[in-house]
Amino acid sequence: VLKEFEEMIKVFLKNGVKEFNILTNNIVYQPIINKLMDMNKVELFTSLDCGSPEVYKKLKRVDGFNDTVKNLRKYAKGRENPPIVVKYIVVEHINDSIEEAEKFINLMSEIGIKIIEFTIDNKWAMFTNLDEKPLPKHYGELFLFFKEKCKEKGIKLNLWSKTEYIINKYALSTTQG
């Protein structure tokens, strides 16, 4: 966390910056972000990637789930459409189960988050020859679950980069064929 974060934001505002996209792990609460939300000048991005403290610790190697969730609640409180995007990056054998995804989506719905971004771990999206090492088949089922559950909860589902293409080509084609 930059100790000068709030001062930097104030300097940017003073010099005419009209809006901010802030990417944060959200472990530390920043009151200036709430002020920017009140001014309709920010979109906050955070990558929670799970719905439970145990899985968070496996993914991030730090015990920050409860602080991150607490801060999401603070930012979302009293806002009908909070300008917050919470990411779920699927990592094989860690958070790639329907059960974990359901915990995550239910938690986001309960907090009032209206936008979730779904993607797969970069090793599949960028660094793997998928014809030689196939995408896990259950990723297609997980993706379809996210689409259905987000629709049911009234949450917009964004997809990062080529996620939908990769899943359709390498996971769903094998499960639906």
LORO-886915 format. One line per 3 residues: for each residue z, y, x of N, C-alpha, C, O, CB. Coordinates in steps of 0.1 Angstrom, whole numbers. Glycine has a CB too. Layout:
Z/Y/X/Z/Y/X/Z/Y/X/Z/Y/X/Z/Y/X ~ ...
//
This chain:
0/-12/8/0/0/0/0/12/9/8/14/18/12/0/-10 ~ -9/21/6/-10/34/13/1/43/8/2/46/-4/-23/40/12 ~ 10/48/17/20/57/13/14/70/8/20/77/0/30/60/25
2/73/13/-5/86/10/-14/84/-3/-21/94/-6/-13/91/21 ~ -13/73/-10/-22/70/-21/-22/82/-31/-33/87/-34/-18/57/-27 ~ -11/85/-36/-10/96/-46/-16/109/-41/-23/116/-48/4/98/-51
-12/113/-29/-17/125/-23/-32/125/-21/-39/135/-24/-11/128/-9 ~ -38/113/-17/-52/112/-16/-59/114/-30/-69/121/-31/-56/98/-11 ~ -54/108/-40/-59/109/-54/-59/124/-58/-69/129/-63/-51/101/-64
-48/131/-55/-47/145/-58/-58/154/-51/-63/163/-57/-33/150/-55 ~ -60/150/-38/-70/157/-30/-84/155/-36/-92/164/-38/-70/153/-16 ~ -87/142/-40/-100/139/-46/-101/147/-59/-112/152/-62/-101/124/-49
-91/147/-68/-92/154/-80/-94/169/-78/-103/175/-85/-79/152/-88 ~ -87/175/-69/-88/189/-65/-103/192/-61/-108/203/-63/-78/193/-55 ~ -109/182/-54/-123/185/-49/-134/179/-58/-145/177/-54/-124/178/-36
-130/177/-71/-140/175/-81/-144/160/-84/-153/158/-91/-152/181/-77 ~ -137/151/-78/-140/137/-82/-136/135/-96/-125/138/-100/-132/127/-72 ~ -146/130/-104/-144/129/-118/-138/116/-123/-132/115/-134/-157/131/-125
-141/105/-116/-136/92/-120/-134/83/-108/-140/85/-97/-145/85/-130 ~ -125/73/-110/-121/64/-99/-123/49/-104/-120/46/-115/-107/67/-94 ~ -127/41/-95/-126/26/-97/-116/22/-86/-119/23/-74/-140/19/-96
-105/16/-91/-94/12/-81/-93/-3/-82/-90/-8/-92/-81/20/-84 ~ -94/-9/-70/-92/-23/-68/-79/-25/-62/-76/-20/-51/-104/-30/-60 ~ -70/-33/-68/-56/-35/-63/-51/-49/-66/-55/-55/-76/-47/-24/-69
-42/-54/-58/-35/-66/-61/-25/-64/-72/-20/-73/-78/-29/-73/-49 ~ -21/-51/-74/-13/-47/-85/2/-51/-84/10/-51/-93/-18/-52/-98 ~ 6/-55/-72/20/-59/-70/29/-47/-70/40/-48/-74/21/-67/-56
24/-36/-65/32/-23/-65/27/-14/-76/15/-11/-76/31/-17/-51 ~ 35/-9/-84/32/0/-95/29/14/-89/37/19/-80/43/1/-105 ~ 18/21/-93/15/34/-89/14/43/-101/5/43/-109/1/34/-81
24/52/-103/24/61/-114/12/69/-115/8/73/-126/36/70/-113 ~ 6/73/-104/-7/81/-105/-18/74/-112/-26/81/-118/-11/85/-91 ~ -18/61/-111/-28/53/-119/-26/55/-134/-36/57/-141/-28/38/-115
-14/55/-138/-11/57/-152/-15/71/-156/-21/73/-167/4/56/-155 ~ -13/81/-148/-17/95/-151/-33/96/-151/-38/102/-160/-12/104/-140 ~ -40/89/-142/-54/89/-143/-59/82/-156/-69/86/-161/-60/81/-131
-52/72/-160/-56/65/-173/-54/75/-185/-63/76/-193/-47/53/-175 ~ -43/82/-184/-41/93/-195/-52/103/-195/-55/109/-205/-28/99/-193 ~ -58/106/-183/-69/115/-182/-83/109/-184/-93/116/-183/-68/122/-168
-83/96/-187/-96/89/-188/-105/90/-175/-117/93/-176/-104/94/-200 ~ -98/89/-164/-106/90/-151/-105/78/-142/-109/79/-131/-100/102/-144 ~ -101/67/-148/-100/55/-139/-103/42/-146/-101/41/-158/-86/54/-133
-109/33/-138/-110/19/-143/-103/11/-131/-106/12/-120/-125/14/-145 ~ -93/3/-136/-85/-5/-126/-90/-19/-126/-92/-25/-137/-70/-4/-131 ~ -92/-25/-114/-96/-39/-112/-85/-46/-105/-80/-41/-94/-109/-39/-105
-81/-57/-110/-71/-66/-103/-75/-80/-105/-80/-84/-115/-57/-63/-108 ~ -72/-88/-95/-76/-102/-95/-64/-111/-96/-58/-114/-86/-85/-106/-82 ~ -60/-114/-108/-48/-123/-110/-52/-137/-108/-44/-144/-102/-43/-120/-125
-63/-142/-113/-68/-155/-111/-61/-167/-116/-64/-179/-113/-70/-157/-96 ~ -51/-165/-124/-43/-176/-129/-33/-171/-141/-33/-159/-143/-35/-183/-118 ~ -26/-180/-147/-17/-177/-157/-3/-181/-155/5/-182/-164/-22/-183/-170
0/-185/-142/14/-190/-139/18/-186/-125/9/-185/-116/14/-205/-141 ~ 31/-184/-123/36/-180/-109/33/-191/-99/30/-188/-87/51/-178/-110 ~ 34/-204/-103/32/-215/-93/17/-214/-87/15/-216/-75/34/-228/-100
8/-213/-96/-6/-212/-92/-9/-200/-84/-17/-200/-74/-16/-214/-104 ~ -3/-189/-88/-5/-176/-81/-1/-178/-67/-8/-173/-57/3/-165/-88 ~ 11/-184/-65/16/-186/-51/7/-194/-42/5/-192/-31/30/-192/-51
1/-205/-49/-9/-213/-41/-21/-205/-38/-27/-207/-27/-13/-225/-50 ~ -26/-197/-47/-38/-189/-44/-36/-178/-34/-44/-176/-25/-43/-183/-57 ~ -26/-170/-36/-24/-158/-29/-14/-159/-17/-14/-151/-8/-19/-147/-38
-7/-170/-17/3/-173/-6/14/-162/-6/19/-159/5/-4/-174/7 ~ 17/-157/-17/27/-147/-19/33/-148/-33/26/-152/-42/22/-132/-16 ~ 46/-145/-34/52/-146/-47/51/-133/-55/61/-126/-55/67/-151/-46
40/-130/-60/38/-117/-66/33/-117/-81/30/-107/-86/28/-109/-59 ~ 33/-129/-87/28/-130/-100/36/-121/-110/30/-114/-118/28/-145/-105 ~ 49/-122/-110/57/-115/-120/56/-100/-118/55/-93/-128/72/-119/-119
55/-95/-106/53/-81/-104/40/-76/-108/38/-66/-115/55/-77/-89 ~ 29/-84/-106/16/-81/-110/15/-80/-125/9/-71/-130/6/-91/-104 ~ 21/-90/-132/20/-90/-146/29/-79/-152/24/-72/-162/26/-104/-152
40/-76/-146/49/-65/-151/41/-52/-150/42/-43/-159/62/-64/-142 ~ 34/-50/-139/26/-37/-137/14/-37/-146/11/-26/-151/22/-36/-123 ~ 8/-48/-149/-3/-48/-159/2/-43/-173/-4/-36/-180/-10/-62/-160
14/-48/-176/20/-44/-189/23/-29/-189/20/-23/-199/34/-52/-191 ~ 28/-24/-178/30/-9/-177/17/-1/-179/17/8/-187/37/-5/-164 ~ 7/-5/-173/-6/2/-174/-12/0/-188/-18/10/-193/-16/-3/-163
-11/-11/-194/-17/-14/-207/-9/-8/-218/-14/-6/-229/-19/-29/-209 ~ 4/-6/-216/13/-2/-227/8/10/-235/5/21/-229/27/0/-222 ~ 8/9/-248/4/20/-257/-11/23/-256/-15/33/-262/12/32/-253
-19/15/-250/-33/18/-249/-41/8/-257/-40/-4/-255/-38/18/-234 ~ -49/12/-267/-57/3/-275/-67/-4/-266/-69/-16/-268/-64/11/-286 ~ -74/3/-258/-84/-3/-249/-81/2/-234/-88/11/-229/-98/2/-253
-71/-5/-228/-68/-1/-215/-80/-2/-205/-87/-12/-206/-56/-9/-209 ~ -82/7/-196/-93/7/-187/-90/-3/-175/-89/1/-163/-97/21/-181 ~ -87/-15/-178/-83/-25/-169/-92/-37/-170/-95/-43/-180/-68/-29/-171
-97/-42/-158/-105/-54/-157/-97/-64/-149/-93/-61/-137/-119/-52/-151 ~ -94/-76/-154/-86/-86/-147/-95/-97/-144/-101/-103/-153/-73/-90/-155 ~ -96/-100/-131/-105/-111/-127/-98/-125/-126/-86/-126/-124/-110/-107/-113
-107/-135/-128/-103/-149/-127/-114/-155/-118/-125/-158/-122/-102/-156/-141 ~ -110/-157/-105/-119/-163/-96/-115/-178/-95/-104/-181/-90/-119/-156/-81 ~ -124/-186/-99/-122/-201/-99/-122/-206/-85/-132/-205/-78/-132/-208/-108
-111/-213/-81/-110/-219/-68/-107/-234/-70/-98/-238/-77/-98/-213/-59 ~ -116/-242/-65/-115/-257/-67/-102/-262/-63/-96/-259/-53/-126/-264/-58 ~ -97/-271/-72/-84/-278/-71/-72/-270/-71/-61/-274/-69/-84/-286/-58
-73/-257/-75/-61/-248/-76/-60/-242/-90/-50/-244/-96/-62/-237/-65 ~ -70/-235/-94/-69/-229/-108/-81/-232/-116/-84/-225/-126/-68/-213/-106 ~ -87/-244/-114/-99/-248/-121/-97/-257/-133/-106/-265/-136/-109/-254/-111
-85/-256/-139/-83/-264/-151/-83/-256/-163/-80/-244/-163/-69/-271/-149 ~ -86/-263/-174/-86/-256/-187/-72/-251/-191/-70/-240/-196/-91/-266/-199 ~ -62/-259/-187/-48/-255/-190/-44/-242/-183/-38/-233/-189/-38/-266/-185
-48/-240/-170/-45/-228/-163/-53/-216/-169/-48/-205/-171/-48/-229/-148 ~ -65/-219/-172/-74/-208/-179/-68/-204/-192/-68/-192/-195/-88/-213/-180 ~ -63/-213/-200/-58/-210/-213/-45/-201/-211/-43/-192/-219/-54/-223/-221
-37/-205/-201/-25/-197/-199/-29/-182/-195/-23/-173/-200/-16/-203/-187 ~ -39/-181/-187/-44/-168/-182/-49/-160/-194/-45/-148/-196/-54/-170/-172 ~ -58/-166/-202/-64/-158/-213/-53/-155/-223/-54/-143/-229/-75/-167/-220
-44/-164/-227/-34/-161/-236/-25/-149/-231/-21/-140/-239/-25/-173/-239 ~ -22/-149/-218/-14/-139/-212/-21/-125/-213/-15/-115/-216/-10/-142/-198 ~ -34/-125/-209/-42/-113/-210/-42/-107/-224/-41/-95/-226/-56/-115/-205
-44/-116/-234/-44/-112/-248/-31/-106/-252/-30/-96/-259/-48/-124/-257 ~ -20/-113/-248/-6/-108/-251/-3/-94/-245/3/-86/-251/4/-118/-247 ~ -8/-92/-233/-6/-79/-226/-15/-68/-233/-11/-57/-233/-9/-80/-211
-26/-72/-238/-35/-62/-244/-47/-59/-235/-54/-50/-237/-28/-50/-247 ~ -50/-68/-225/-62/-66/-217/-74/-70/-225/-75/-80/-232/-61/-75/-204 ~ -84/-61/-224/-96/-63/-232/-109/-67/-225/-119/-71/-230/-100/-50/-239
-107/-68/-211/-119/-72/-203/-114/-82/-192/-105/-78/-184/-126/-60/-197 ~ -120/-93/-192/-118/-103/-181/-131/-105/-174/-142/-106/-180/-112/-117/-187 ~ -130/-106/-160/-142/-109/-153/-140/-123/-147/-130/-126/-140/-144/-99/-141
-150/-132/-150/-150/-146/-145/-160/-148/-134/-171/-143/-135/-153/-155/-157 ~ -156/-154/-124/-165/-158/-113/-160/-171/-106/-149/-175/-108/-166/-146/-103 ~ -169/-176/-98/-165/-188/-91/-163/-184/-76/-169/-174/-72/-176/-199/-92
-155/-192/-69/-152/-189/-55/-165/-187/-47/-175/-194/-49/-144/-201/-49 ~ -165/-177/-38/-177/-173/-31/-183/-185/-23/-195/-185/-20/-174/-163/-21 ~ -175/-195/-20/-182/-206/-12/-193/-213/-21/-202/-218/-15/-171/-217/-8
-191/-212/-34/-202/-218/-42/-213/-208/-45/-224/-211/-45/-196/-223/-55 ~ -209/-195/-47/-218/-185/-51/-227/-181/-39/-238/-176/-41/-211/-173/-56 ~ -222/-182/-27/-230/-176/-16/-232/-185/-4/-242/-184/2/-223/-164/-11
-223/-194/-1/-223/-201/12/-226/-216/11/-227/-222/22/-210/-199/18 ~ -228/-221/-1/-231/-235/-2/-245/-238/-7/-250/-231/-16/-220/-241/-12 ~ -251/-248/0/-264/-252/-6/-261/-262/-17/-257/-273/-15/-273/-260/6
-262/-257/-29/-258/-264/-41/-266/-277/-44/-262/-285/-52/-258/-255/-53 ~ -278/-278/-38/-286/-290/-39/-279/-301/-31/-281/-313/-34/-300/-288/-35 ~ -273/-298/-20/-266/-307/-11/-252/-310/-15/-247/-322/-15/-267/-303/3
-244/-300/-19/-230/-301/-23/-229/-295/-37/-228/-283/-38/-220/-295/-13 ~ -230/-304/-47/-231/-298/-61/-218/-291/-65/-207/-294/-61/-234/-309/-70 ~ -220/-282/-74/-209/-275/-81/-201/-285/-89/-207/-294/-95/-214/-263/-90
-188/-285/-89/-180/-294/-97/-185/-293/-112/-186/-282/-117/-165/-291/-96 ~ -187/-305/-118/-192/-305/-132/-183/-298/-142/-188/-292/-151/-194/-320/-136 ~ -170/-299/-139/-161/-293/-149/-161/-278/-149/-156/-272/-158/-147/-298/-146
-168/-272/-139/-169/-257/-139/-177/-252/-151/-175/-242/-157/-176/-252/-126 ~ -187/-260/-155/-195/-257/-167/-186/-257/-180/-187/-248/-188/-206/-267/-169 ~ -177/-267/-181/-168/-268/-192/-158/-257/-192/-155/-251/-202/-161/-282/-192
-153/-253/-180/-144/-242/-178/-151/-229/-183/-144/-221/-190/-139/-241/-164 ~ -163/-227/-178/-170/-215/-182/-172/-214/-197/-170/-203/-203/-184/-215/-175 ~ -176/-225/-203/-177/-225/-218/-164/-222/-225/-164/-216/-235/-183/-238/-223
-153/-228/-220/-140/-225/-225/-137/-210/-224/-132/-204/-234/-129/-233/-218 ~ -139/-204/-213/-137/-190/-211/-145/-182/-222/-139/-173/-228/-140/-185/-197 ~ -157/-185/-224/-166/-178/-233/-160/-179/-247/-159/-169/-255/-180/-183/-233
-157/-191/-251/-151/-194/-265/-138/-187/-267/-136/-181/-277/-150/-209/-267 ~ -129/-189/-257/-115/-184/-259/-115/-169/-259/-107/-163/-266/-106/-190/-248 ~ -122/-163/-250/-123/-148/-249/-129/-142/-262/-124/-132/-267/-131/-143/-237
-139/-149/-268/-144/-144/-280/-134/-145/-291/-132/-136/-299/-157/-153/-284 ~ -127/-156/-292/-116/-159/-302/-105/-148/-301/-100/-144/-311/-110/-173/-300 ~ -102/-144/-288/-91/-134/-286/-96/-120/-287/-88/-110/-285/-84/-137/-273
-109/-117/-288/-114/-104/-288/-114/-97/-275/-113/-85/-273/-106/-95/-298 ~ -116/-105/-264/-117/-101/-251/-131/-101/-246/-138/-111/-248/-107/-109/-241 ~ -136/-90/-240/-149/-90/-234/-149/-98/-221/-140/-97/-213/-154/-76/-231
-159/-107/-219/-160/-115/-207/-172/-110/-199/-183/-111/-203/-162/-130/-211 ~ -168/-105/-187/-178/-101/-177/-180/-112/-168/-171/-120/-165/-174/-88/-170 ~ -192/-113/-163/-195/-123/-153/-200/-117/-140/-208/-108/-140/-206/-133/-158
-194/-121/-129/-197/-115/-116/-210/-121/-110/-212/-133/-110/-186/-117/-106 ~ -219/-112/-106/-231/-115/-99/-239/-127/-105/-243/-126/-117/-228/-119/-85 ~ -241/-137/-98/-249/-148/-103/-241/-160/-109/-246/-171/-110/-257/-154/-91
-229/-157/-113/-220/-168/-118/-227/-176/-130/-227/-188/-129/-208/-161/-123 ~ -232/-169/-140/-238/-176/-151/-250/-184/-147/-252/-195/-152/-242/-166/-162 ~ -258/-178/-139/-270/-186/-134/-266/-198/-126/-272/-209/-129/-279/-177/-125
-257/-197/-117/-252/-209/-109/-246/-219/-118/-249/-231/-117/-242/-204/-98 ~ -238/-215/-128/-231/-225/-136/-242/-232/-145/-241/-244/-147/-220/-218/-145 ~ -250/-224/-151/-261/-230/-160/-270/-240/-152/-273/-250/-157/-269/-219/-166
-274/-236/-140/-283/-244/-132/-276/-257/-127/-281/-268/-127/-289/-236/-121 ~ -264/-255/-122/-258/-266/-114/-246/-273/-121/-242/-284/-116/-253/-261/-101 ~ -240/-267/-131/-229/-274/-138/-233/-278/-152/-231/-289/-156/-217/-265/-138
-238/-269/-160/-241/-272/-174/-253/-281/-176/-254/-288/-185/-243/-259/-182 ~ -263/-279/-167/-275/-288/-168/-271/-303/-167/-278/-311/-172/-285/-284/-158 ~ -260/-305/-159/-256/-319/-157/-247/-324/-168/-246/-336/-171/-249/-321/-144
-240/-315/-175/-231/-319/-186/-238/-319/-199/-233/-327/-208/-219/-309/-186 ~ -248/-312/-201/-255/-311/-214/-268/-320/-214/-273/-322/-225/-258/-297/-217 ~ -272/-324/-203/-285/-331/-202/-284/-345/-206/-293/-353/-206/-291/-331/-189
//
